[in-house]
């Protein structure tokens, strides 16, 4: 039962949009160039296909398309936005930021625009950051985008990694609205972020401007990532439940980072979340890093699963390691 508290500002979701590259690459396509099979990929990861950006599709173009869709969904224009945060690991350039490119393309002239880098956890980190700005009264509406073209930093001869990832972008618009200060409020109810740099060698890119002057490729110790992921995910999700005095039973939807079907299933089981409440799109998109959560939200909202008033838990874990969770009343 929720207890009445003082009124407070909440960051309420008012728009959602997504964008995917036109090209779809199936597991059967990968069989032609790699020593792998559709059966092996599906069994190990749950992935059946992924979207791969063409030469004329960049992180910024995907981000802009997703943002336009979110603005249309919300019935807003660029002039209504005063904060832009883009979560990405794969910007078009070292600088300027993707966020400023989005800002320019959409005619956004108010407030700040910046990129945030927390790899696959980036969207949750960006959401939590925007929530702080909005609930502090500093901004009115925030455009939050998760966008990545991880295909640009894959070693296409490394079957352990190149079968896992895809490209895409998802965008969400948050608006500051007054709530009653209870878990019945619409909006972001709580967010919990963590990082532990001691695990940096388990999932990383072997290049960068300051080290090799190249973009490098993704490298991963898959078993170690899997072993740590379930424990770390449970940590932040349980913290979100505790801080709002809610339970897995009260949850309507669990929308995890779409990295691996086995990690998603193991995490839900450990947390006591019923399988029918878990949103999974990893089979369609693969691991799209910061884009995976908003892409999954978009699918589940468009097919009628996620509805106004639903209690939705988001969680993600990424290289670094970084991990986080956010609980939203839709």
ChimeraX attribute file (.defattr): number of C-alpha atoms within 10 A of each C-alpha:
attribute: neighborCount
match mode: 1-to-1
recipient: residues
	/A:1	8
	/A:2	11
	/A:3	9
	/A:4	11
	/A:5	10
	/A:6	8
	/A:7	12
	/A:8	15
	/A:9	20
	/A:10	25
	/A:11	30
	/A:12	24
	/A:13	22
	/A:14	19
	/A:15	21
	/A:16	28
	/A:17	27
	/A:18	28
	/A:19	23
	/A:20	24
	/A:21	20
	/A:22	12
	/A:23	12
	/A:24	15
	/A:25	16
	/A:26	16
	/A:27	20
	/A:28	14
	/A:29	13
	/A:30	19
	/A:31	13
	/A:32	10
	/A:33	11
	/A:34	15
	/A:35	10
	/A:36	16
	/A:37	15
	/A:38	18
	/A:39	13
	/A:40	12
	/A:41	19
	/A:42	16
	/A:43	13
	/A:44	12
	/A:45	21
	/A:46	23
	/A:47	28
	/A:48	21
	/A:49	25
	/A:50	26
	/A:51	22
	/A:52	23
	/A:53	23
	/A:54	12
	/A:55	7
	/A:56	7
	/A:57	16
	/A:58	21
	/A:59	23
	/A:60	26
	/A:61	21
	/A:62	27
	/A:63	32
	/A:64	27
	/A:65	21
	/A:66	27
	/A:67	31
	/A:68	23
	/A:69	20
	/A:70	26
	/A:71	24
	/A:72	14
	/A:73	15
	/A:74	17
	/A:75	11
	/A:76	15
	/A:77	14
	/A:78	19
	/A:79	12
	/A:80	17
	/A:81	25
	/A:82	19
	/A:83	26
	/A:84	27
	/A:85	28
	/A:86	33
	/A:87	33
	/A:88	33
	/A:89	22
	/A:90	23
	/A:91	21
	/A:92	17
	/A:93	10
	/A:94	11
	/A:95	9
	/A:96	12
	/A:97	20
	/A:98	30
	/A:99	27
	/A:100	21
	/A:101	17
	/A:102	27
	/A:103	26
	/A:104	13
	/A:105	15
	/A:106	18
	/A:107	13
	/A:108	20
	/A:109	16
	/A:110	15
	/A:111	14
	/A:112	16
	/A:113	21
	/A:114	17
	/A:115	23
	/A:116	21
	/A:117	17
	/A:118	24
	/A:119	27
	/A:120	33
	/A:121	32
	/A:122	31
	/A:123	35
	/A:124	29
	/A:125	28
	/A:126	25
	/A:127	26
	/A:128	20
	/A:129	15
	/A:130	25
	/A:131	27
	/A:132	16
	/A:133	17
	/A:134	22
	/A:135	19
	/A:136	14
	/A:137	11
	/A:138	14
	/A:139	20
	/A:140	19
	/A:141	25
	/A:142	27
	/A:143	29
	/A:144	29
	/A:145	37
	/A:146	38
	/A:147	38
	/A:148	33
	/A:149	31
	/A:150	24
	/A:151	21
	/A:152	19
	/A:153	19
	/A:154	22
	/A:155	15
	/A:156	16
	/A:157	12
	/A:158	14
	/A:159	16
	/A:160	15
	/A:161	17
	/A:162	20
	/A:163	27
	/A:164	25
	/A:165	23
	/A:166	30
	/A:167	30
	/A:168	35
	/A:169	34
	/A:170	34
	/A:171	33
	/A:172	28
	/A:173	27
	/A:174	26
	/A:175	23
	/A:176	24
	/A:177	18
	/A:178	16
	/A:179	19
	/A:180	16
	/A:181	18
	/A:182	17
	/A:183	23
	/A:184	18
	/A:185	22
	/A:186	23
	/A:187	26
	/A:188	25
	/A:189	22
	/A:190	20
	/A:191	25
	/A:192	20
	/A:193	18
	/A:194	16
	/A:195	17
	/A:196	11
	/A:197	10
	/A:198	9
	/A:199	16
	/A:200	15
	/A:201	15
	/A:202	16
	/A:203	18
	/A:204	19
	/A:205	16
	/A:206	15
	/A:207	15
	/A:208	13
	/A:209	10
	/A:210	7
	/A:211	10
	/A:212	10
	/A:213	9
	/A:214	12
	/A:215	17
	/A:216	18
	/A:217	21
	/A:218	20
	/A:219	19
	/A:220	17
	/A:221	13
	/A:222	12
	/A:223	10
	/A:224	12
	/A:225	18
	/A:226	14
	/A:227	11
	/A:228	13
	/A:229	21
	/A:230	21
	/A:231	14
	/A:232	19
	/A:233	25
	/A:234	18
	/A:235	17
	/A:236	21
	/A:237	24
	/A:238	16
	/A:239	18
	/A:240	23
	/A:241	19
	/A:242	11
	/A:243	14
	/A:244	15
	/A:245	11
	/A:246	17
	/A:247	14
	/A:248	18
	/A:249	10
	/A:250	12
	/A:251	18
	/A:252	21
	/A:253	24
	/A:254	25
	/A:255	24
	/A:256	26
	/A:257	34
	/A:258	33
	/A:259	27
	/A:260	21
	/A:261	21
	/A:262	15
	/A:263	20
	/A:264	24
	/A:265	17
	/A:266	15
	/A:267	20
	/A:268	21
	/A:269	13
	/A:270	12
	/A:271	17
	/A:272	12
	/A:273	20
	/A:274	16
	/A:275	13
	/A:276	9
	/A:277	17
	/A:278	17
	/A:279	21
	/A:280	25
	/A:281	25
	/A:282	26
	/A:283	18
	/A:284	18
	/A:285	28
	/A:286	26
	/A:287	28
	/A:288	31
	/A:289	34
	/A:290	38
	/A:291	35
	/A:292	34
	/A:293	31
	/A:294	28
	/A:295	29
	/A:296	23
	/A:297	28
	/A:298	21
	/A:299	18
	/A:300	18
	/A:301	14
	/A:302	13
	/A:303	10
	/A:304	8
	/A:305	14
	/A:306	19
	/A:307	15
	/A:308	10
	/A:309	14
	/A:310	17
	/A:311	23
	/A:312	21
	/A:313	24
	/A:314	22
	/A:315	26
	/A:316	31
	/A:317	31
	/A:318	23
	/A:319	24
	/A:320	20
	/A:321	25
	/A:322	22
	/A:323	27
	/A:324	29
	/A:325	32
	/A:326	24
	/A:327	25
	/A:328	23
	/A:329	23
	/A:330	17
